[in-house]
Each structure stands twice: as structure tokens, then as C-alpha cells.
Amino acid sequence: MRFRICAGWVPLFALFGVSACSPNDLVGAKPPYEVLERDRVESEAGAVAMYDGAISYFTQAFHAGNRYLPVDNYVVASGIFADEFQPYGTFSGLDLDARRYVPASPYAVQPGKTVYENLQSARVAAMLARQALVRYGREPLTPLRAHVMVLEAYTVLHLAELFCSGVPLTEVPLDDDPVFSAGLTTAQLNERALVLFDSALALAGDSLRFALAARVGKARALLNLGRFDDIATTLAAVPTTFQFATEHSATIPSMMNVLGSVPGAVSVSSGEGGNGQPFSGIGDPRVPLAAGFVPTQALYTSAASATVLASGIEARLAEAEAQLRAGDASWLTTLNALRTSCTDAMTCPAPAPAGSGGTAGLPPLADPGSAAGRLNLVYSERAFWLFATGHRQGDLRRLLRVYGRDQATVYPTGLYTSYSPILVDANYGDQVVLQLPTSETQRHPTVKACLNLGA
């Protein structure tokens, strides 16, 4: 059996700790049985170790990473690129925040390079783990295959939402050379995620949380594809109380808990570039803030803080969007049920009692009375309920691609400013996606550029 990725990490990273590597180190890597005894790799125990490692790799890519470079993870990188966060101090994410492309050079770090590599590494780790569980795992381990398929599907979704059309999904067999993929369109990436989520559903069996996570992820891909008619059936079984979160420890902490506490961190934005949501500007209880010179998040407060990947709240928000799209007036009822148990704003006490979303202080909403206003309201509610969970960039991009909105009305625009002392006297760029890093295009045999840079 030959493993051809990231020398020594499968299953070494599960047994001895995680270490980052490039997803493009696909050739010439030592098989793990040259480092460990073969029976420790080609066994059920080895498959379970690979499963554990895949979870660790996903955590790193999604919400952990380098303590002093939080842009390495998807939640922060996508939030900075959209309108949730902004750099301050000496943080190096200015080009990412300003949405300006940095050409490859020995002196420039391309925005999104490391998060791309981390996502691809997490994807391949999950792919290898599911193959190992098929080959060496007994029937009771089948739900673990569902789990890693859910994680693999989410890495594909994250690549589809943050990066340009043209991302390759190279297949890495357990015991053969990589099969390099052509660049896939954004639609093809979302379709690939759907296949993985459906496969996870078929394998989940009695493991309800893996099945529900797959349903919520599937709905997210369906929204990205504009397939609203399938949303209600997909989410009918998901309770509003459901949460599927990453797990952290002191050794692999949640990256969000250090934001604002180290030099070069990020602040919470408010109305960034005119179009951004007022995340830190209106005292919304869904965006708790820490006291300080600049507004920083207080949602994640310890090294063990977990990050919600999928939830019943997200399910209800997806249902509300699909209801609005279908002209169903219950979209507002769905939103208000999350906010409060009050049904009449005039008689609702202050602060408003919590609804099914579990957050007090959110009085019922009124119908804005126009199609544009209603869509704005749905996306505003998504912005606050899903704050700092890696959803915002996908939402902004969907407004362009599915609803046909103009970029200048969706993304931050105008003169770029930040809290950083390294001020950039220039306007925001016009990127709505990140480009493929040169670590991919210079080493992949056929993928040399994005297919396009649109939404």
C-alpha cells in the first residue's frame, strides 16, 4: 500500500500530532509503513488513526491554524474577505481585506494561499481515511465513514465558496498514484459536495448527528446551486436545537479565541465599505463583543471553544430563503420564530424573550414590503445568526450568482481603510473570489489558472 501525500502524516499525524503540509506534495512522499510497522498502518487501528487525523486536519483548516497568522483558517480568511472582520495592528491580511490580487513574487504572499492548501490537505486526509475505513474497518465503523464524508464535503463547499471557478479535486487512492483532476466549475464543486453529503446520509445509519450534519450541508450546496425546491424535504428532519461543531483542546485551540488578544489580530467590522453589515455597530446580542480599543469578538472565549459547522438555526434560515424564493409568506414567520416567542412587536416586552434560536433581545421583524427589502432582511438575519462560522462569503457570492445583484451593492466598496497603521490609500479591489495559488498552478500538470473570476 502506498500513500503519496504529506510524508509521514498518515497515520503519523494522528499518533504523534498534526503538522501542516502542502496538498501538492503528492509525489515522492514516504509511505507510512516505511516509518511505522506495516501492521500499524494496514489495520483497523490504522484506519481509525487516519480517521482521527482527518478530524484534526479539518479542524486546522476550518477554524484553527497558526496562532499569530489567523488568516490560515477558513472562518477568519473568508470573514476578512467578506465584511465580518478587518485587520488591525500589524496583521498581514490587508490585501485579503481589500480584495486585491497580489501577483506571485518572492516577496508577496498571495491572499488565501495557506487556507487553500489547508483545505485541500483536509480534503485528502478525509478521502484517505474513508478509503482506509472501507478496507480495514468492520461494519460498526461505518458511521465513521459518514463522518469523514461530511468533512470532505465541507472542504469542497469551502473551496467552492471562497475560491474561483477552476479548483481541481485530485483523487488520492490508498495504494496508487494520484489521479489529477481538471479544474471544476463552481457548480461542479457544489454538485460534488452534494454527492458526498448524499453518500454520508446513506452510511450514517443510527448516527443521527452525522446524518443531520449531512442534511444541513446538502441544503447549503442546494442554495448555492439555486435549487430551492429541494430545501424543505432535505431539512424537514433537522430540529432547530441541532448543532454540529468542531472540537478543540489546549493543543489545537480554536483560532477565534485569540483574535483580538495578540498583536496583529482582527476586529469585528461595522458597515465595512458602505455595504457591509453593522456587525459591531448595533449591539446585536448574536455578535458579542469584548471591551477594548477596537471591537473584537467575544463569541469564542477559551482554548476549548468549539465552532458550529452546521446547525438547526442554519436549517431554518435556509427554509426561510427557500420560502421567500417561492413566494410563500411564511418566510417571515420562520425568521421570527428563531428570534422570539413574541408575535406582536407592540406588546413584546423589552428585552424580547428568546425564540427557538435561543438568544433573548430580538423583537419580531416587520415585512419591509418590497422584494429587495425582503431578500435584504433574510440575508441580514443569516449574517447575524451565522456570524463567525464561515458562511458570509458564500452568502455574498450567492447574492451575485443566484439573485443577479451587482457587486458594487453587495461587497465593501469605495476607499479602503482599516485599523492597521499600514494604511493603504486605495480603493477596494473588485475580486469576489480568491485566485488559485501558485503552489497549485505551478505544480499541477494541467490546471494553470482560474476558469473565471466571477461569482
N, C-alpha and C positions, 0 to 999 in steps of 0.2 A: 504493500500500500504506500503510495507516495503523496505527501501533502506538499503543495507547491506555493504556499503563501506564508509570508512573515516568519522567517526561520525561528523555529523553536516555540512558537506561541500556541500550537495546538498539540497536546493539551497543556503545554507548559504554563501558559498564562493563567490557566485555571488552578494549577497546582502551586505555582510559585509567585503569582502576582501578574498584574497586567502591565504590558509595556506597549507603547504605540508603535505603529509601523505604517508604511505607505501601502495602499492597496495595490500598487503597481509592482511591488516586489514579488512578482509571480513566478519568476524564473530563477532557478538555481538555489532555492531555499532548501535547507536540510530537512528531510523527513523527520518527524518526531521520534521514530523508532531508532534513529541514529543517535538520539540524545537520551531517550528513555528505553527501558526494556520493551520489546515488541508487545509482550502480553499486557503491559500497562496502557498501551495505545489501542490495540486491536481487541477490545473487550467492552463489555457493558460499562465497566467502571471508567474506561477511557472515553466512551461516548457521553457519559454523564458529566465527566470533567469538561468535555468540549461544550456541552450544554451550559454549564456554569460559566465557562469562559465567554460564550456568546452573550449571556446576560451582562457580564462585565463590560464587554466591548460596546454593547448597545448603550449602557449607562454612560460610558465615556463620551460617546458620540452625541447622545441626546442632551445630556444635562450636566455632565461633569467636565473633566479636562484639566488643563493646566491652570493652577490657582492664580497665576499672575497674567494669564492670557485667556480670559473667559470667552473670547470670541471663537475658541476652538470648538465649542459645542453648539448644537443646532438651535436650542432655545434662545440663547443670547445673540448668536450671529443673525438669525432671522428676525429677531426683535429689533436689533440695531438697524438692519437693512430696511425694515418697515418703519413703524412710528412708535414702538414701545419704549425703546431705550436710546440714550445718547452717551457718547464717551465724555469723560471729564478727567482731570489730572493729566497724566502723560500717556494715557491709553492710546494704543496704535490703531484703533478702528475708525479713524476719521474718513478714510476713503470708502469704507463699507457703509458708514452712516450717510455720507454724502452721495452714495450710489454713483461713484465714478470709477471707471475701469482703470486699473493700473497695468500697463503693458509689462510683459515679463522682462526682468533685468536682474543682474546680480545684486542690486541694491533695493529692490522693491519686493514686498511680499504681496502676492495677489490676494485681494479680498476673498475670503471663503475657501482658500486653498486647503487649510488644515481641516476644516469641518467637512469638506468634500471627501478628503482622504479618510477621515474618521468614520463617516457614514458608509463608505464603500468597504472599509475594513469590518465594520459591524455587520454589514450585509453578508459578506463572505463567511464570517465567523458563524452566523446563523445558518447559512446554507450548508456548511460543512457539518455543523452539529446535527442538523436534521438528517443528513445522509448517514452519519455515524449511528444515530439512534435507530434508523431503519435497519442497518446492517447488524448491529450488535445488541440492540435493546430488545427486551421482551415486551409482550403486549401491555403490561401495566405502565410502561414508559411512553405509550402512545400520546397521552396528553402533553408530554414534554415536547414532542414534535409539533403539536399545535402551538405551543408557546413560542418556540423559535420561529415558526412560520409567521406568527403575528409580528414578532420583532423584525423579521426580514421584510415583511410587507411595509412596516412603518419606515424602514430606511429607504425603501423605494419611494414611498409617498414624500418623504422629506426631500429627497433628491429631486423629485418632480416639482415640488413647490418652490424651492429656493433657486434651483439651477436652470440653465437654459434648456431648450429642446435639443436633444442630441446626446444625452447621458448614456454611456454604454453599461450594460449589466452583464459583465463577463461571468460565465459559468465556471466554477472550480470543482471538478469531481474529486472524490476522495483519493482515487488511485490512478489519475491520468493527468495529462497536461490541461491547462486552462483552455476553454473554448471562448475566444474573444468575440464579444458582441458588437454588432453595429450600433451606432448611436440611435437611441429611441426617441421618438417624439414625446411631448408631454402627455398626450392622450395615451400613447402606448405604455408609458410608465405607470399611469393610473390604472390602465387595464391589467398590467402585470400585478399591481398591488391587489386588485380585485380577485385575481386567480389565487393568490396566496391566502387572502382572507377567507375565500370560499373553502380552500383546502384545509385551513385551520379549523373552520367550523365543522367540517366533516370528521376531523380527527379528535376534536375536543371531548367528545363523549360526555361523561358526567362532570367534567371540569368546567363549571359554569363560568368562572371568571375569564378563562381563555376564550370561550365562545362569545361572551358579551363584548370582550375587547375586540374580537374579530368583527362583530356586527357594527360597532361604532366606527372602527377603522374603514370598514367597507362603505359605510354611509359617507364618510369623508371623501373617499375616492369617487363615489357616485356624484356627490355635489361638484367635485372638480370637473367631472365629465358632463355636467348638466343633465344628469339622468334623475330628475326629481321624482318621477312616478314610482321609483323603486324604494324610496326612502322609508315610507310608512311601514311596509312589510318587513324591511330589514331591521327596523328599530323597535318593532312592536313588543318584543320580549325584554327590552332593556329597561330596568327600573331607574327612576331618577336618582336614587341613592347610590347607584353603582359607581365605583371608582377603580381604575386600573392604573397603578402608579409605579414608578421606578423605585428601587430600594437603594439606600445609601448607608454607608458606615463612615467611621472616622478615617478609614484608609482610602475610601473612594467617596469623598463628600459631594454633596450637591453643590454645583458651582454657584447657584444663586445665593447661597448663604454668605458668600464672601463679597458679593457685589456691594460696593459702597464702603467696604471695610478695609480695602487695601488701596495703595496708590495705583492710579490708572484703572479705576473701575468704571462703572456706568451709572447713569442716573435714569430715573423714570421720566419720560417725555410728557409734555402737555401741549397739544396743538402744534406739534412739530411741523414746520414748513407750511403753516396755514391749513392744511388738510388733515393733519394728524388728530387722533382722538385726545381729549384732555385727561389722559390717564392720571396725572398727578395734580390736576388743576381744579377738581370739583369735589374733592373729599369723598369719592365713591368708596363705600366700605369693601368693595371687591378688590380694591387696589390699596392695601395697607402700606403706609409709608413710615420710614424711620426718620427720626429727628436728625437734622444736620444741615450743613451748608447748602447742599443740593438735595433734591428729593430722591431718595433711594428706596428700593423695595423692602418691605418687612413681611413679605409672604413666606419666604424661606428663611428661617432664623437659626438653624443649627446644622451641624455637620451631618445629622441623620435626616434632614428634611427631604421628604420624597417629592417627586414631581408627577402630577397627574398626566398620564399619556392619553387616556380615554375615560369618558365618564357619562353617566346618565344625564347630566346637565347638557353636555355636548349633544347627546341624542335628542333632547327636547329642542335645542336650538336648531338642529338640522331639520327636525319636523316642522318647526315654525317657518323656516325658509322655504321648505317644500310646499307648505300650505299657502304661503303668500304667493309663490310662483303659480299655484293652481287657482288662485282667486278665491281661496277658502278663508272666510272671515275669522276662523278660529285661530289664525296665526297670532293675533294679539292676546287671546285668551291663553294660549300656550306660553307666551312670553311672561304674562302677568302671573301665571301660576308659579313660575320659578321665583318671581320677585317677592310676592306677598300673599297672605291669605285674605287680605282686604279685596273687596270687589268694587268699592266706591271711593275714589280719591277724596271726595268731600268729607266723608265720615271716617276715613282711615286715621288712626292715631299717629302721632309722631313720637319716636320713630316708628315707621311701619313695621308690623310683625313680619317675621321671615316667612317666605313661601317654601315651596319644595326645594328650592336651591340652597336653603339653609342660612341665608345672610339677611339679617334684620336691617331696616333703614332704607328700604327700596319701595316707595309708594307705587301704585299701579300706573301704568303708562296710558296715554291717550292716543287715539288714532291720529296721525298727522294729516290725514285727508288727501294725500297725493301718492301716486305710485313711487315717485322718487323718495319722498319722505318716509314712506313705509319701509322701503329697502334700506334706507339710511338707518332707521331705527333697529331693524333686525341685525344689521352689521355692527351697530354701536353696542347692542346687547352682547353679541358674540365677543366683541373686543374686551368688554369688562369681565364677563363671566370666564373667558378663556385666557385672561391676562397671564403672560409669562409661562405659557405652556406650549409655545411653538406653533400656534395656529394663525397668527396675524398675517404673515407674509402670504400664506396660501389664500386667505380671505381676500386680501387686496388684489392678488393676481386673478382670482375668480371674478371679481367685480369688472375687471377689464375683459377677460376672455369670454365669460358666460353672459354677462349683462351688457357688454359693449360700452362701458364707461370710458371716458378719456383719462389718460394717465395724469394729466395736469389737475384733475379734480379728485384724484384718489391718493396718490403718493405725495409726500412732502415736496414742496417746490419753492422756487424763489431763492433769495440769498441764504447760503448755508452758514449757520452759526452753531457753536457748541460751547460747553463749559470748559473745553480744553484750552490751555494757554497757547497751544499751537493752532492759532486761528487761521482759517483758510478763507481768504477773501475771494470767494467764487460762488456761483450758483450751484444748487443741487444738480447732479447729473440726470440723465434720462434712462438709466438702467432700471428695469423691473425684474431682472433675473441676474444671477451671477454667472459668469462665463466658466467654461471648463478650465481647470488649472493646467499649467504646462506640465505638471507631473503626470497628467493623463495624456495630453495631446502629443507630447514628445516621445512617449514610450508605448502608446497603443499602436498596433500596426495599421489600423485604418481610420480611427477617429482622430481627426486633426483640428476640428473646430466645432462650434455650436452649429446646429442646423438652422436656427434663427434665434434672435434675441427678443422676440415678442412674448406676450403673456401666454 
